[in-house]
């Protein structure tokens, strides 16, 4: 399994890139944030905070299973956000 440090970096980079995609979408579609795009960005930040809190937990029974679940949840959330961006149009 990859290191916890690399998992945290990956979560940070991917969710950050998704936020940037939302901002680019805003600029190309009127130049102003919409209610839907603001809600999506807030949801991305909440997910980021939740995943980082879980990644920083020290009192887990099985570290391997814990981090596998975090990775699974993170990948599902990223795919869900991309789908929501595609629905913004």
Buried (B, 14 or more C-beta within 10 A) or exposed (E): EEEBEEBBEBBEEBBEEBBEBBEEBBEEEEEEBBEEBEEBBEBBEEBBEBBBEBBEEEEEEEEEEBBEEBBEBBEEBBEEBEEBBEEBE
